[in-house]
């Protein structure tokens, strides 16, 4: 949903609307534009959103986005959304919805499993739901849930057998107090949650799109400094022949052969404003084709082309965005909140910087208790390679880093 809304709303931010009706009409127009640029699962969400937009425009009540995302969501909308999850069929979705309707409130993962119909829901389906965040309200650490899922399913099934009365379970070997104590015990291992990169990868695997964010989010300042956007290319802001760069993630690629049996690729590249289809011709593919397999944000340099009444981009060079940052960023500024600066974390931070010494400057932007922003320049210099950035994220997930370029 977040991915669809990003594509839908970002172009709207540059426009002024006199009335809510004008806003709704523009949104409906934008949904038509998006239809051919989304994955099948995203298209399902867009279709549901179109229904909500039409209903809202007709009744002139709530803002469409508030209406679509409000907490009092209809069960049919919930069922519709879950059907987009891969490997989870309609029967399993019905089992989830029915389990949710059995009690007024469920705050524990085990309590939910104990009322789930395992004749219609299996382990593989639950694994997929954990990966896409369906149970984050119970336990936001998805790595913990996936680690204990086997045991949790076993406990829930044993509990259901004991409740049935006609089947024997392990609880029959215990007295009533022991059984009651055991049936709800689910010890969670003390393990770190997945990194944002791993979380996004598993969401894409489960849904076909991202939920927690986008792989480009951590490169926001890099993209602003280095690249244009898919929307700017497609709307003709650049002239034919202009040299431009675009940063994105490969969401689809087709490998073909020329008449001379040389490989080339047609790639769909997604950035934060849409999807751009571009050719990677044989000479460029031979040099950079391996980067298309890495599922990493890329910086694509090329020339604007105008063909069949459409603007596009012909790629001349592909680079890993992380490598561009490592080689060309001048400095890194870490934004931190003064109230969230434990001395122990600062010591670990200093240790990371000493481990990865280099030539790129490190600064801090500190938000004080009075919400003032103070810039602190340091003598530290580091090498901004992907390994260091991974360690920074593991240490301090909630902090933001900005990067400057020449």
N, C-alpha and C positions, 0 to 999 in steps of 0.2 A: 504494500500500500504506500509506504513511504517513497519508494522508488517511482511509482506512478505519479504520486502527488508532486514530487520534485520536477519531473518532466512536464507536468501539467501547469504548475504554478510559476516556475521560474520566469518564463517569458511574460507572465502577467505582471510581474513586479515593475516592469518598465513602462506600464501604461497607467493612465488616470481614468477613473470611472465616475460619472456623475451620479449614477443611481445603482442600487443593488441589482436591478434588472439588467442593466448594461453589463455588469460584472458576470452575471449568470449566463447571459447570451455569449459573451466572449469565452467563457469557460467551455460552453457547449461546442463552440467553433474549434477551440483548441483540442478537445477530445477527438474530433473528426480528423484533425491534422495528425494526431498521435497514433491513430489506429494501425497504420502500416509500419510503425517503428517500434513495436513492443513484442515481447515474447508472448506465447499463448497464455501462460498463467497471468501475466500482467494485463493482457487483453480482457481476461475474465473480470478482473478487478475494475478495469476501465468501463466495461459494459454495466457493471453494477453501479458504478459512480454516475454513469450517464442517466440511469433510471432515477437515481436520487436527485440529480441536477434538474431533470425534467419535472419531477414531483415538486421540488422546491420552487422552481420558476413558476409553475402553475399556481401554487398556493401562496407564493410570496411570503413565506414565513422565515425560517432560520437561514443563516448563511449555509451554503451547501456543504462546506467542509465541516462545520460544527455538527450539522445534521448527520453527515456520513460517519463521523468519528465519535459521536457522543456515546456515553457509557450505556445508555438504555438501548443498545443495539437489538434489533429483532433477531429471533432465533434463526429465521430463514437466511438473514444476512451472515450470521455466524457459520451456518452450514455451507452457504455458498462460498465463503472465504476459505474454509478448511478443505473444500474440494480441490483447491489449487495446489495442495501439498502432494508431492509425488509419492507414490507407493501407498497412499491412503485412499481407499475407495469409499463409495457412498455408504455402504453398510457400516464401515468403521466410523465414519463421521457421524452417522446416526447414533451409534453406540456412545460416542463421546458426548453428543448433545443430550441424549437421554440420561447419562450418568450425571451430567451437570444439572439437570432439572430435578433430580431426585431429592436434593437437599437445598436449603436456602443459601448456604454459604459453605464453601470448601476452602480451607486455608492450608491444607497439608497434602503433599503428593501421595502418601500412603493411603490417606482417607479416600482420595479420588480413585486410586487403583482398586480399592476394596469394593467399590460399587460399579466397577467397569465390567462390561460383558466381554470376557476373553474368547467367547465363541466367534466374535466379530472383530476383535482387535488383537493383533499379535505383537511379538517383540519388535520385529522389523519396523512396523508402523509406529510404535512408540519411540523407537530410536530416531526415526525421521522427525517426529513431532518435537522431541527434545532438541534436535539440531536446529530446527527453525524457530525455537523459542516459544512454543505453545504452552510450556509449563513454567515460564519465567516468573509468573506471579507466585508460584509455590517455592521455587528455588532458582534465583537468577544465575547461580553457578552451574552452567550446563554440563561442564566436565564432571562435576560431582554426581549429577543425576545419571548421566550415561554410565558412569563407573559402577553404580549400584543397581542399575536397572534390572539385571538378571535376578538379583536377590529380592528386590522389591516386588517383582512379578510373582516370584515363588511365594513370598509371604502373603501377598494378596490372594493368590489362588488357594493357599492352605486355609486362610481365613474364610473364604467363600465355601469351601468344603465343610468346614466346621459349622458354619451357619446353616448349611443345607440340611445337616442332620442325617441324611441318607448315605453320605459318603464319609469314609474315614479320612482323618488328616493327622498331621503331627501334633496338633493341639489336643487330640484325644489322649495322648500319652501324658499330658500334664494335668495338674489340678486347675480349677477355674481361674484362680488368681494368677498362676504362672502363665496360663494361656493368654489372659487379658493383657498381661505385661508384655509378653513376647510379640503379640500380634501387631503391635504398633511400633515396634522397635526397628528403626532403620538408621543405622549408624553411617554417617556421611564421612568419607575420607577427607583428611586435611590436604587437599590438593588445589593448586591454582586453577582458576577458570582459563578457558582458551584465550589466546591473544585475539585482538580484534581481527587480525588477518585470518586466523584459523576460524573464528566465528563466522566471518563473512563468507569464507570458502564453503563451510558446511551449510550455511543458509542458501547459498546459490545452488548447492548440490540437492538440497531438499525442496526448494521452491522454484528454482530457475531465475531468481532475482534476490537482491539484498534487502535486509530488513533493518539491521542494527546501524547501518550507515552505508558508506560506499568506499571502495578501495582508494578513491581519490581524495577522500576527506582529509587524510593526514598530509596530503600534498597541496592543500588549498593555496598556501602562499607561493609555492613553487609554480603552480599552474597559472596563478595570476601574473607572475613575473615572466613566464616563459611562453605561454600559449594563448591562442585564440580559442573560440568555442565552436562546437558543431553548429549551433544555432546561427552564429555570425557567418559561418561559411555558407550554410544553406540559404540564408536570406540575402546573400549577395552583398554584404558589407565590404568584402574584399574584391579587388578587380582580378580578371583573368590574368594569370601569369605571376601574380604576387606570391612571394615566398612566405609561407606561414608555418607555424607549428601547432599541433593539437595534442593534448594529453588525454589518454583514455585507457580503458581496459577492453581487451578483445572479447566480445560476447558470442561471436559466431565467425567461422571462417570456412571457405570452400576452396579446396586445392584443385586446380585444373592444369591441363597440358596445352602448350602452344602447338602449332603445326610442326615445330621442330622437336616436339616431345620434351620441352623445357617446362618446369613447374612455375606457375604463378598463383597468386591467391586473391580472392575477393573477401575482404574483411569488413565486419561490422564492428565499429569502435564506439564504445559508450563513454561519454564524459558526463559532467554534472548537468548538462542542459539538453541532452538528447543522444541520438545515435547517428553516426555518419558511416555510410558505406564507401569504401575506397579500394582501388586496385593496388596490389603489390606486384609489380611486373617482374619478370624473370631475373633480371640482373640484380634488382633490389632483394628479391626473395632469396637468391643464392647467398647473399651476404648476411641477411637479417632474418631469414625465415625461422630460425631456431627460437627467436624471441617470441614468436606467435604462440609457442607451445608452453610458455612459462607461467601463464595466468598472473602476470604482474603488470602494474600500470606502465604504459609506454609513452614516450614522447615521439611523435611522428612528425618529421619535417618534410615539407613538400611544396608543390605548386598548385595554385588555384586553377581549376579547369572549368570550362563552361561547355556542356554537351547535352544535347536533347533537352534544351531549355532548362537545364538544372546546373547549379553550381556544385562543384565537388573538389576533391583533393587527390592529386597524384603523388604518391609517396616517393621520396628520394632517400630517406634515411630513417631508421628506427633505432631508438635507444631505450634502455630501462630507465624509468624516471628516477629510481633510487641511485643509479649510477651517475646520472646527470647531477643530482644533488651532491653526491660524494665528490665529484670532480670540479664542479663549477660554482657551488654556493659559496658566498663570501663569509657569511656568519649565520649563527643560529641564536634566536632569542627565545628563551623559555619563559612563558607567562605563568606566574604562580600567585596564589592567594596567600597573603601573610598569615592568615588564620589556619592555613593547611600546610605549614612548613615544619614538620617534625625534625628536630636536629638530627635524628638517626638517618632519616631519608637524605638529608643534605650531605651527610658524611658518605653515604653510598653513592650519591650523585658525583661527589668529588672523586671518588674511587673510579667510577666509570670514565670520567674525563681523563684521569691520569693513565688509565689503561689504553685509551685510544687517542694518544697525543698526535697532533698534526698541525695544520696551518690555518684552519678555519676558526674564526673568533666565536666566543661564547658570551652572550649577554643575558641579563634577566630583566623582565618587566614584572615588578612586584605590585600587586594590588593591596593597598593598606587597609586598615580597619575603617578609615573614612572614605573608602572607595576611590582614593587618589591613585594614580599610576606613576610609579617611580622606575626610571631606567637605571640599571646598574651595569656598567661595563667592567669586564674582568680581564685579567692578563692571560686567562686560559685559552689554549688553542687545541682543537681536536680534529680528528678525521671523521667526517660525517658518513661513515659507511653503514650499510644495513644492519650489521651485527650490533653496532653501538645503539642504533635507533631501537632495535628490538629490546635491548637491555633497559633503555630509558622507559619504554612503554611498560615493561614488566614492573619496573620500580614505581612508576608514577603515571598511571593510566589517565588520571583526570586532568593532567596538565597539557597545555597547548604549546607547540613549538612553531615559530615562524622563521622563514629562511629568506635571506636577501641575496640578490644577484647583481652583477655589474650592469 
